[in-house]
Amino acid sequence: MKYGSLILEKKEYVYLKRILNVSGYAGDFENQKSLKKLSEELKEAQIVDNENMPSDIIRFNSKATLVFENGLEKTLQLVIPTERDVQKNKISIMAPMGAALIGYAEGDTIIWDFPGGRHHLKIAIVNQEEITKGVNLVI
């Protein structure tokens, strides 16, 4: 892990903690497992002000190009649950893939238990599209 732990912007961290508490880890078993793992990782996360956020960290609205074990590359955008759109590759923070990515940096390799099994994936590129100015982080 490039920075030693997850890094989250302060407002995004508060929003994420709230949404995890409100959700009660709803959904199927695999979703619950991913959200519980994320909740555990958040306990060790570095929380920073927006102006101190490294530009290579996956956060809300970031686009990340991922390389999977089989060589497949896919670019996804991490969004709040109401903005998810599978056709546009926008994944919710509450989905297993979203939970796996938040707070990680470009160059990091993630090992995560997804519904299809345990996978290793590398974060090849992180682009900041619309930093949270346009995201309503109110529940």
Contacts in CASP RR format, 6 or more apart in sequence:
PFRMAT RR
TARGET T0000
AUTHOR 0000-0000-0000
METHOD contacts of the structure
MODEL  1
MKYGSLILEKKEYVYLKRILNVSGYAGDFENQKSLKKLSEELKEAQIVDN
ENMPSDIIRFNSKATLVFENGLEKTLQLVIPTERDVQKNKISIMAPMGAA
LIGYAEGDTIIWDFPGGRHHLKIAIVNQEEITKGVNLVI
1 104 0 8 1.000
1 105 0 8 1.000
1 108 0 8 1.000
2 56 0 8 1.000
2 105 0 8 1.000
2 106 0 8 1.000
2 107 0 8 1.000
2 108 0 8 1.000
3 46 0 8 1.000
3 54 0 8 1.000
3 57 0 8 1.000
3 105 0 8 1.000
5 41 0 8 1.000
5 44 0 8 1.000
5 45 0 8 1.000
5 46 0 8 1.000
6 41 0 8 1.000
6 42 0 8 1.000
6 44 0 8 1.000
6 45 0 8 1.000
6 46 0 8 1.000
6 102 0 8 1.000
6 103 0 8 1.000
6 104 0 8 1.000
7 45 0 8 1.000
7 46 0 8 1.000
7 48 0 8 1.000
7 53 0 8 1.000
7 54 0 8 1.000
7 57 0 8 1.000
7 103 0 8 1.000
7 105 0 8 1.000
8 16 0 8 1.000
8 42 0 8 1.000
8 45 0 8 1.000
8 46 0 8 1.000
8 47 0 8 1.000
8 48 0 8 1.000
8 57 0 8 1.000
8 59 0 8 1.000
8 102 0 8 1.000
8 103 0 8 1.000
9 47 0 8 1.000
9 48 0 8 1.000
9 49 0 8 1.000
9 50 0 8 1.000
9 53 0 8 1.000
9 59 0 8 1.000
9 132 0 8 1.000
10 47 0 8 1.000
10 48 0 8 1.000
10 49 0 8 1.000
10 50 0 8 1.000
11 50 0 8 1.000
11 132 0 8 1.000
11 137 0 8 1.000
12 59 0 8 1.000
12 60 0 8 1.000
12 132 0 8 1.000
12 137 0 8 1.000
13 42 0 8 1.000
13 45 0 8 1.000
13 47 0 8 1.000
14 137 0 8 1.000
15 60 0 8 1.000
15 80 0 8 1.000
15 137 0 8 1.000
15 139 0 8 1.000
16 42 0 8 1.000
16 93 0 8 1.000
16 102 0 8 1.000
17 42 0 8 1.000
18 139 0 8 1.000
19 81 0 8 1.000
19 93 0 8 1.000
19 94 0 8 1.000
19 139 0 8 1.000
20 35 0 8 1.000
20 38 0 8 1.000
20 39 0 8 1.000
20 42 0 8 1.000
22 139 0 8 1.000
23 35 0 8 1.000
23 94 0 8 1.000
25 31 0 8 1.000
25 32 0 8 1.000
25 35 0 8 1.000
25 36 0 8 1.000
25 39 0 8 1.000
26 32 0 8 1.000
28 115 0 8 1.000
30 96 0 8 1.000
30 113 0 8 1.000
30 114 0 8 1.000
30 115 0 8 1.000
30 116 0 8 1.000
31 94 0 8 1.000
31 95 0 8 1.000
31 96 0 8 1.000
33 113 0 8 1.000
34 95 0 8 1.000
34 96 0 8 1.000
34 99 0 8 1.000
34 100 0 8 1.000
34 112 0 8 1.000
34 113 0 8 1.000
34 114 0 8 1.000
35 94 0 8 1.000
35 99 0 8 1.000
37 99 0 8 1.000
37 112 0 8 1.000
37 113 0 8 1.000
38 99 0 8 1.000
38 100 0 8 1.000
38 102 0 8 1.000
45 103 0 8 1.000
50 131 0 8 1.000
50 132 0 8 1.000
53 59 0 8 1.000
54 105 0 8 1.000
55 126 0 8 1.000
55 128 0 8 1.000
56 105 0 8 1.000
56 106 0 8 1.000
56 107 0 8 1.000
56 126 0 8 1.000
57 103 0 8 1.000
57 104 0 8 1.000
57 105 0 8 1.000
57 126 0 8 1.000
58 64 0 8 1.000
58 78 0 8 1.000
58 101 0 8 1.000
58 102 0 8 1.000
58 103 0 8 1.000
58 104 0 8 1.000
58 105 0 8 1.000
58 123 0 8 1.000
58 126 0 8 1.000
59 78 0 8 1.000
59 102 0 8 1.000
59 103 0 8 1.000
59 128 0 8 1.000
59 131 0 8 1.000
59 132 0 8 1.000
60 78 0 8 1.000
60 79 0 8 1.000
60 80 0 8 1.000
60 93 0 8 1.000
60 132 0 8 1.000
60 135 0 8 1.000
60 137 0 8 1.000
61 77 0 8 1.000
61 78 0 8 1.000
61 79 0 8 1.000
61 128 0 8 1.000
61 129 0 8 1.000
61 130 0 8 1.000
61 131 0 8 1.000
61 132 0 8 1.000
61 134 0 8 1.000
61 135 0 8 1.000
62 77 0 8 1.000
62 78 0 8 1.000
62 126 0 8 1.000
62 127 0 8 1.000
62 128 0 8 1.000
62 129 0 8 1.000
63 75 0 8 1.000
63 76 0 8 1.000
63 77 0 8 1.000
63 126 0 8 1.000
63 127 0 8 1.000
63 129 0 8 1.000
64 75 0 8 1.000
64 76 0 8 1.000
64 77 0 8 1.000
64 78 0 8 1.000
64 101 0 8 1.000
64 106 0 8 1.000
64 123 0 8 1.000
64 125 0 8 1.000
64 126 0 8 1.000
64 127 0 8 1.000
65 73 0 8 1.000
65 74 0 8 1.000
65 75 0 8 1.000
65 123 0 8 1.000
65 124 0 8 1.000
65 125 0 8 1.000
65 126 0 8 1.000
66 73 0 8 1.000
66 74 0 8 1.000
66 75 0 8 1.000
66 76 0 8 1.000
66 101 0 8 1.000
66 121 0 8 1.000
66 122 0 8 1.000
66 123 0 8 1.000
66 124 0 8 1.000
67 73 0 8 1.000
67 121 0 8 1.000
67 122 0 8 1.000
67 124 0 8 1.000
68 74 0 8 1.000
68 119 0 8 1.000
68 120 0 8 1.000
68 121 0 8 1.000
69 119 0 8 1.000
69 120 0 8 1.000
69 121 0 8 1.000
73 124 0 8 1.000
74 89 0 8 1.000
75 89 0 8 1.000
75 125 0 8 1.000
76 89 0 8 1.000
76 90 0 8 1.000
76 91 0 8 1.000
76 97 0 8 1.000
76 98 0 8 1.000
76 101 0 8 1.000
77 88 0 8 1.000
77 89 0 8 1.000
77 90 0 8 1.000
77 91 0 8 1.000
77 129 0 8 1.000
78 91 0 8 1.000
78 93 0 8 1.000
78 98 0 8 1.000
78 101 0 8 1.000
78 102 0 8 1.000
79 85 0 8 1.000
79 90 0 8 1.000
79 91 0 8 1.000
79 92 0 8 1.000
79 93 0 8 1.000
79 135 0 8 1.000
80 92 0 8 1.000
80 93 0 8 1.000
80 135 0 8 1.000
80 136 0 8 1.000
80 137 0 8 1.000
81 92 0 8 1.000
81 93 0 8 1.000
81 94 0 8 1.000
83 90 0 8 1.000
83 92 0 8 1.000
83 135 0 8 1.000
84 90 0 8 1.000
84 91 0 8 1.000
84 92 0 8 1.000
84 95 0 8 1.000
91 97 0 8 1.000
91 98 0 8 1.000
92 98 0 8 1.000
93 99 0 8 1.000
93 102 0 8 1.000
96 112 0 8 1.000
96 113 0 8 1.000
96 114 0 8 1.000
96 115 0 8 1.000
97 114 0 8 1.000
100 110 0 8 1.000
100 112 0 8 1.000
100 114 0 8 1.000
100 121 0 8 1.000
101 110 0 8 1.000
101 123 0 8 1.000
104 110 0 8 1.000
104 123 0 8 1.000
105 123 0 8 1.000
105 126 0 8 1.000
106 123 0 8 1.000
106 124 0 8 1.000
106 125 0 8 1.000
106 126 0 8 1.000
107 122 0 8 1.000
107 123 0 8 1.000
107 124 0 8 1.000
108 122 0 8 1.000
108 123 0 8 1.000
109 120 0 8 1.000
109 121 0 8 1.000
109 122 0 8 1.000
109 123 0 8 1.000
110 120 0 8 1.000
110 121 0 8 1.000
110 122 0 8 1.000
110 123 0 8 1.000
111 118 0 8 1.000
111 119 0 8 1.000
111 120 0 8 1.000
112 118 0 8 1.000
112 119 0 8 1.000
112 121 0 8 1.000
END
